[in-house]
């Protein structure tokens, strides 16, 4: 079979104005980035149409390190819905260069369920990540300038309390922790700092939570950056940073229109990670899709305990909408992994391990039902999966009263996703969605955390380190306690321990410390050793990427 990039390069895209015409968008409304990409103006969002659109959230079980193919299934489901005569659009996140050059590769789908132009989407795209990076680093520069400037507009910031870091869209472990401003008085006040990856920037989170440019500017102003020597909190608006930051984001706030291999429209916008941020595309992009199409397929990063939980408890709360159906992506190999099989042996048939690992999928089904939203399961089939394994998995799911189908989008595009598309439509038409969040934002931080830990993860309770307890006191003192919770934990387990697969019991979730994204509007409990700046693997994907004299790129996947 051809590689992903060979399949993408063998497909001739339609001009983006043709794609826009399929969702009744005038070519005059497009802001062109070449022939095959364009930005959409925010005036196209219609709140009345948003209320009537059918939103479908794609999530997954706890993944293996390679991922379970949510993006591929999301694109394939969109193709399948269009194949059965429905007007459907996908709304996805933008890829980060970190994973592209690191281990996971690109994030534009795979096989015959891809978004194109694949190379552009994975490499710089329309510059949104760059704009987020510049806005973030402008604030960092203004903070250090204010610390340096002892006369005019000096806020008396204690440099030891500054939490704001610079960002770069690259995996680079050497930048995690450093001392900045070395080189004498003119270089500024030396202090400890470091870099995060751009996808983990609070600016990215703000972009994804904003309703318009005014709201974006206000959220940027509300970013907490540290304290004065007197212990008073300092925010970005106190150093007049938010206006210039919003100006840098004036184009990035507009969603991007591209297309699938089969010529169906796709909106791609925003790219926060799901294990440390909210893991979903922008509210504006989702509303744009819901304004322009009858069925909208969107996805949330990693397993349902992370991306879907945050989508439903944070994004839906800010946006005022909710999915009518949740599609849970499961793979035979991952369920065998949760059943105790070593990664090297996942290609071998093992029915007993599949049955043992089914508890992980079962928990995610229970969780989605707890939100009052009917789930459907799609099996992302791999070549090594046996018919016996597929049939065993289908029966176990059907015994729970849940619709399930094999998704062959990777091999066959929309044609291979028609069955699951029909089951999704049937579920939306016959089963009532009654969205119910896990907790009340106005509850205490401890109760909100306990609700997630016990109801979603299956934990006994939550424990706090001494540092976390001190952080908690600050949260209450500064009045940040009424914000929703954005958990930072491993994606590979329902617990905060990467080695505990399946559906663990009798465990506690330990909060190591708290961070607060006061601009984006959520509290971040950090569980385990979470890093906001990943490192490259021993053999990074970047080593296989190349370009020839004609500008043709190879090695992307």
C-alpha positions in Angstrom: 0.0 0.0 0.0 1.1 3.5 -0.7 2.4 5.7 2.2 0.1 8.5 3.5 2.1 11.2 1.7 2.1 9.2 -1.5 -1.7 8.9 -1.4 -2.1 12.6 -0.6 0.3 13.7 -3.4 -1.5 11.4 -5.9 -4.8 13.3 -5.3 -5.4 16.5 -7.2 -7.2 18.9 -4.8 -10.1 21.1 -6.0 -9.7 24.8 -5.8 -10.7 26.0 -2.3 -13.5 28.2 -3.8 -15.1 25.0 -5.1 -15.0 23.5 -1.6 -16.4 26.7 -0.1 -19.3 26.5 -2.6 -20.3 23.1 -1.2 -21.1 24.8 2.1 -22.6 27.9 0.4 -19.7 30.2 1.2 -19.1 32.9 -1.4 -15.6 33.1 -2.9 -15.6 36.8 -1.9 -15.7 35.8 1.8 -12.6 33.7 1.5 -9.1 34.9 2.6 -6.9 32.8 0.3 -3.7 31.2 1.3 -2.8 29.8 -2.1 -5.2 27.7 -4.2 -6.1 25.1 -1.6 -6.3 26.8 1.8 -8.4 29.8 3.0 -9.5 31.5 6.2 -13.2 32.0 6.9 -14.6 35.3 8.3 -16.3 35.1 11.7 -19.4 36.7 10.3 -20.4 33.3 8.9 -21.2 32.0 12.3 -25.0 31.8 12.8 -26.0 31.1 16.3 -29.5 29.9 15.2 -28.0 27.3 12.8 -25.6 26.2 15.6 -28.7 25.2 17.7 -30.0 23.0 14.9 -26.8 21.3 13.8 -25.9 17.7 14.8 -22.6 17.7 16.6 -20.7 14.4 16.8 -17.7 14.1 19.1 -15.0 11.5 18.3 -13.0 10.2 21.2 -11.2 6.9 22.0 -10.1 4.4 24.6 -6.8 5.0 26.4 -4.3 4.7 23.5 -1.1 2.9 22.8 1.9 5.2 22.2 1.1 5.2 18.5 -2.5 6.5 19.0 -5.7 4.9 18.0 -6.5 6.9 14.9 -9.2 9.3 16.0 -8.3 11.8 13.3 -8.4 9.2 10.6 -11.8 7.9 11.9 -13.1 11.5 12.2 -12.2 12.3 8.5 -13.5 8.9 7.4 -16.8 9.4 9.2 -17.2 12.7 7.5 -16.6 11.1 4.1 -19.0 8.3 5.1 -21.8 10.7 6.1 -21.4 12.5 2.8 -21.5 9.1 1.0 -24.9 8.3 2.5 -26.3 11.7 1.4 -25.8 13.8 4.5 -24.3 17.3 4.4 -21.3 16.8 6.8 -18.1 18.7 7.6 -15.2 17.8 9.9 -13.7 20.3 12.4 -10.3 19.3 13.6 -7.2 20.6 15.4 -4.0 21.8 13.7 -0.9 19.7 14.0 2.1 20.7 16.1 5.6 20.5 14.6 6.7 18.7 17.8 4.9 15.4 17.1 5.4 15.8 13.3 9.2 15.8 13.7 9.2 13.7 16.8 7.5 10.3 17.1 3.8 10.4 16.2 4.2 12.0 12.8 1.6 14.3 11.2 -2.1 14.8 12.2 -3.9 15.1 9.0 -5.4 11.6 9.0 -4.1 8.5 7.3 -4.5 6.2 4.3 -7.6 7.1 2.3 -9.0 9.2 5.1 -6.8 12.3 4.9 -7.1 16.1 4.8 -5.1 17.8 2.1 -2.8 19.6 1.3 -1.2 17.3 3.8 2.3 18.8 3.7 1.0 22.3 4.2 -1.3 21.3 7.1 1.6 19.5 8.9 4.2 22.2 8.1 3.3 25.8 9.1 -0.2 25.7 7.5 -1.5 29.3 7.6 0.8 30.5 10.4 -1.6 30.2 13.3 1.0 28.5 15.5 3.5 31.1 14.7 1.1 33.9 15.7 0.4 32.1 19.0 4.1 31.8 19.6 4.8 35.5 18.9 1.9 36.6 21.1 3.2 34.4 23.9 6.8 35.6 23.6 5.8 39.2 23.3 4.2 38.9 26.8 7.4 37.2 28.0 9.5 40.1 26.6 7.3 42.7 28.2 7.4 41.0 31.6 11.2 41.0 31.6 11.3 44.6 30.3 9.1 45.7 33.2 11.3 44.0 35.7 14.3 45.7 34.1 12.7 49.1 33.9 12.9 50.6 37.4 11.5 54.1 36.6 8.5 54.3 34.3 5.5 52.0 34.7 7.5 49.6 36.9 5.0 47.2 38.6 7.6 46.0 41.2 7.3 42.4 39.9 9.1 39.8 42.0 11.0 37.8 39.3 11.0 34.7 41.5 7.2 34.5 41.2 7.0 34.8 37.4 5.3 31.7 35.9 5.1 32.8 32.3 7.5 31.0 29.9 8.5 31.5 26.3 7.3 28.9 23.8 8.5 27.3 20.6 6.7 24.8 18.3 9.4 22.1 18.5 10.3 19.2 20.8 13.5 20.4 22.5 14.2 19.0 26.0 17.3 21.3 26.4 15.0 24.3 26.7 12.8 23.0 29.5 14.7 24.7 32.3 17.3 27.5 32.1 18.6 30.7 33.5 17.8 33.7 31.4 19.2 37.3 31.2 22.9 36.4 31.7 25.4 38.9 30.4 25.3 41.9 32.8 23.0 44.7 33.7 21.9 45.5 30.2 20.7 41.9 29.6 18.1 42.2 32.4 17.4 40.5 35.7 18.8 36.9 35.7 16.1 34.4 36.8 15.1 30.8 36.2 12.7 30.2 33.3 12.4 27.9 30.3 10.4 27.1 27.2 7.1 25.2 26.7 5.9 23.8 23.4 3.5 26.2 21.6 0.6 23.8 21.8 0.9 24.0 25.6 0.8 27.8 25.7 -2.1 29.4 27.5 -2.4 31.6 24.4 -3.4 28.5 22.4 -5.9 27.7 25.1 -7.3 31.2 24.9 -7.5 31.1 21.1 -9.6 28.0 21.4 -11.9 29.4 24.1 -12.5 32.8 22.7 -15.9 34.0 21.2 -14.5 37.0 19.2 -11.6 39.4 19.0 -12.9 41.4 22.0 -13.2 38.3 24.1 -9.7 37.2 23.0 -8.2 40.5 24.0 -10.0 40.4 27.4 -8.8 36.8 28.0 -5.2 37.8 27.1 -5.4 40.6 29.6 -6.5 38.2 32.4 -3.4 36.0 32.1 -1.7 35.7 35.5 2.0 36.3 35.3 3.3 36.5 38.9 3.3 38.6 42.0 4.7 41.9 43.2 7.2 42.0 46.0 4.1 42.9 48.1 2.4 39.7 47.2 -0.2 41.2 44.9 -1.1 39.3 41.7 0.0 40.8 38.4 -1.9 40.2 35.1 -1.0 40.8 31.5 -3.4 43.8 31.3 -1.3 45.5 34.1 1.6 45.8 31.7 -0.7 46.8 28.8 0.2 43.7 26.9 -3.2 42.4 25.7 -3.9 44.8 22.9 -0.7 44.1 21.1 -1.1 40.3 21.8 -4.6 40.4 20.3 -3.3 42.3 17.3 -0.8 39.5 16.6 -3.7 37.0 16.7 -6.1 39.0 14.4 -5.7 36.4 11.5 -5.1 33.4 13.7 -8.6 33.8 15.2 -10.2 33.0 11.9 -10.8 29.3 11.1 -9.1 27.6 8.2 -10.9 25.8 5.4 -9.3 22.8 3.5 -10.6 19.5 2.1 -10.6 15.8 2.3 -9.2 13.4 -0.3 -12.8 13.0 -1.5 -13.4 16.8 -1.8 -15.4 17.3 1.3 -14.9 20.5 3.4 -12.9 20.4 6.6 -12.3 23.2 9.1 -8.9 23.0 11.0 -8.2 25.5 13.7 -6.3 25.6 17.0 -4.1 22.8 18.4 -3.9 22.4 22.2 -2.6 19.1 23.5 -5.1 17.0 25.6 -2.9 15.7 28.4 -1.9 19.2 29.6 -4.5 21.5 27.9 -8.1 21.1 26.8 -7.3 19.1 23.6 -9.9 20.3 21.2 -10.2 22.8 18.3 -11.6 26.3 18.8 -15.1 27.1 19.8 -15.2 29.4 16.8 -14.3 26.6 14.4 -16.9 24.3 15.8 -19.6 26.9 15.6 -18.5 27.7 12.1 -18.9 24.1 11.1 -22.3 23.9 12.8 -23.4 27.1 11.0 -22.4 25.7 7.6 -23.4 22.0 7.8 -26.1 19.6 9.1 -23.6 17.2 10.6 -20.3 18.2 12.2 -17.7 15.7 13.2 -15.1 16.9 15.7 -12.5 15.2 17.8 -10.9 15.5 21.2 -7.4 14.4 21.9 -6.2 11.1 23.5 -8.7 8.9 25.5 -12.2 9.9 26.6 -10.9 10.4 30.2 -8.9 13.4 28.9 -10.1 15.0 25.6 -13.8 14.1 25.8 -14.0 14.9 29.5 -12.5 18.3 28.9 -14.6 18.9 25.8 -17.8 18.1 27.7 -17.0 19.8 31.0 -15.0 22.8 29.8 -15.7 23.6 26.1 -19.4 22.8 26.2 -19.7 25.0 29.3 -18.1 28.0 27.6 -19.7 27.5 24.2 -23.2 26.6 25.2 -23.5 23.5 22.9 -23.2 19.8 23.3 -22.8 16.7 21.1 -25.8 14.6 20.1 -23.6 11.5 19.8 -20.1 10.4 20.9 -18.1 8.0 18.7 -15.5 6.0 20.7 -12.6 4.7 18.6 -11.3 1.3 19.8 -8.7 -0.9 18.3 -8.2 -4.7 18.9 -4.4 -4.1 19.5 -5.0 -1.5 22.2 -7.6 -3.6 24.0 -5.1 -6.6 24.0 -2.5 -4.2 25.4 -4.9 -3.3 28.2 -5.4 -7.0 28.7 -1.7 -7.5 29.5 -0.1 -8.3 26.1 3.3 -6.9 25.4 3.6 -4.4 22.6 5.8 -6.8 20.6 3.1 -9.4 20.6 0.0 -7.3 19.7 -0.2 -8.7 16.2 -0.9 -12.2 17.4 -4.5 -13.3 17.9 -5.4 -13.4 21.6 -9.1 -13.6 22.4 -8.6 -13.9 26.2 -6.4 -10.8 26.3 -9.0 -8.9 24.2 -11.7 -9.9 26.7 -9.5 -8.9 29.6 -8.8 -5.5 28.1 -12.4 -4.8 27.2 -12.9 -3.3 30.6 -11.1 -0.2 29.4 -13.6 0.4 26.6 -16.5 -0.5 28.9 -15.4 2.3 31.3 -15.3 4.9 28.6 -18.8 3.8 27.4 -20.0 4.3 31.0 -18.4 7.7 31.2 -20.0 9.0 28.0 -23.4 7.7 29.2 -22.8 9.5 32.4 -22.8 12.8 30.4 -26.2 11.8 29.0 -24.9 11.4 25.5 -25.5 8.2 23.5 -22.2 6.5 22.5 -21.4 4.5 19.3 -18.2 2.4 19.0 -16.1 2.2 15.8 -13.4 -0.4 15.4 -10.4 1.1 13.7 -9.3 -2.1 12.0 -5.6 -3.0 11.4 -4.4 -5.6 9.0 -3.3 -8.0 11.8 -6.8 -8.1 13.4 -8.5 -11.5 12.9 -12.1 -12.0 12.1 -12.5 -13.9 15.4 -11.2 -10.9 17.3 -13.4 -8.4 15.5 -16.5 -10.5 16.0 -15.7 -11.1 19.7 -15.3 -7.3 20.2 -18.5 -6.5 18.3 -20.5 -9.0 20.5 -19.2 -7.6 23.8 -20.2 -4.1 22.7 -23.6 -5.1 21.4 -24.3 -6.9 24.7 -24.1 -3.5 26.3 -26.8 -2.2 24.0 -24.3 0.0 22.0 -24.1 0.2 18.2 -20.8 -0.8 16.7 -19.2 -1.1 13.3 -15.8 -1.6 11.7 -14.3 1.6 10.3 -12.3 0.9 7.1 -11.6 4.5 6.4 -7.9 4.0 6.2 -8.2 1.4 3.5 -11.3 2.6 1.7 -12.1 6.2 2.6 -15.8 7.1 2.8 -16.9 3.8 1.3 -15.4 2.0 4.2 -17.2 4.2 6.7 -20.8 4.1 5.4 -21.9 1.5 8.0 -20.7 3.5 11.0 -22.1 6.7 9.4 -25.5 5.1 9.2 -25.3 3.9 12.8 -24.3 7.4 14.0 -27.3 9.0 12.1 -29.6 6.3 13.5 -28.4 6.9 17.0 -28.9 10.7 16.7 -32.4 10.2 15.3 -33.6 7.5 17.8 -31.7 8.2 21.1 -32.2 11.4 23.1 -29.1 13.4 24.1 -29.4 14.9 27.6 -26.1 16.6 28.3 -25.2 16.6 32.0 -21.7 17.8 33.1 -19.7 16.0 35.7 -19.6 18.8 38.2 -20.8 22.4 38.9 -18.2 25.1 38.1 -19.3 26.9 41.3 -18.5 23.9 43.6 -15.2 23.8 45.5 -12.0 22.9 43.7 -11.7 19.7 45.9 -15.3 18.6 45.0 -14.8 19.2 41.3 -11.6 17.3 41.3 -13.1 14.5 43.3 -16.0 14.2 40.9 -13.6 13.8 37.9 -11.4 11.3 39.8 -14.2 9.1 41.1 -16.8 9.4 38.3 -14.5 9.4 35.2 -11.3 7.6 36.4 -12.8 5.3 39.0 -10.5 6.5 41.7 -11.2 6.2 45.5 -10.3 9.8 46.1 -7.7 12.6 45.5 -4.6 13.2 47.5 -2.5 16.4 47.5 1.2 17.0 48.0 2.2 19.9 50.4 3.0 22.1 47.3 -0.5 21.4 45.9 -2.1 22.3 49.2 -0.2 25.6 49.2 -1.2 26.2 45.5 -4.8 25.5 46.5 -4.7 28.2 49.2 -3.5 30.7 46.5 -6.3 29.7 44.2 -8.9 30.5 46.8 -7.1 33.7 47.9 -7.0 35.1 44.4 -10.6 34.0 43.6 -9.8 31.5 40.8 -11.8 28.7 42.4 -14.9 29.0 40.4 -13.2 28.0 37.1 -13.6 24.5 35.6 -10.9 21.9 36.0 -8.4 20.9 33.2 -6.6 17.8 34.4 -2.9 17.3 33.4 -2.1 13.6 33.5 -0.9 10.7 31.4 -3.0 9.7 28.5 -2.1 6.0 28.7 -4.0 5.1 31.8 -7.3 6.0 33.6 -4.9 6.6 36.6 -2.0 9.0 36.9 0.4 6.0 36.6 1.4 5.1 33.1 1.9 1.4 34.0 -1.7 0.8 35.2 -3.6 -0.3 32.1 -7.1 -1.7 31.7 -9.6 -0.5 34.3 -7.7 -0.1 37.6 -9.4 -0.1 41.0 -8.5 0.9 44.5 -6.2 3.8 43.5 -5.9 7.4 44.4 -5.2 10.4 42.1 -2.3 12.5 43.4 -2.1 16.2 42.6 1.5 17.3 42.6 0.8 21.0 42.0 -1.7 23.4 40.5 -1.3 25.8 37.6 -3.9 28.3 36.7 -4.8 29.5 33.2 -6.7 32.5 34.3 -6.9 33.9 30.8 -8.3 30.8 29.3 -10.4 30.3 32.4 -9.5 27.0 34.0 -7.5 25.5 36.9 -4.9 22.8 36.0 -4.1 20.1 38.6 -0.8 18.5 37.6 -0.8 14.7 38.3 2.5 12.8 37.9 5.5 14.0 35.9 3.8 16.0 33.1 6.1 18.0 30.8 5.1 21.0 28.7 8.2 20.7 26.5 8.6 17.2 25.0 11.9 15.8 23.9 12.7 14.0 20.6 13.0 10.2 20.5 16.3 8.4 19.7 15.3 8.3 16.0 13.0 11.3 15.4 10.6 11.3 12.4 12.5 14.4 11.2 15.4 12.2 10.0 13.2 10.6 7.3 11.7 13.9 6.0 13.3 15.3 2.8 12.5 17.6 -0.1 13.7 17.3 -3.7 14.7 20.0 -6.3 11.1 20.3 -7.5 9.9 21.1 -3.9 8.3 17.6 -3.5 8.4 16.6 0.2 8.8 12.9 1.3 8.9 11.1 4.6 5.9 12.7 6.2 3.3 10.3 7.7 
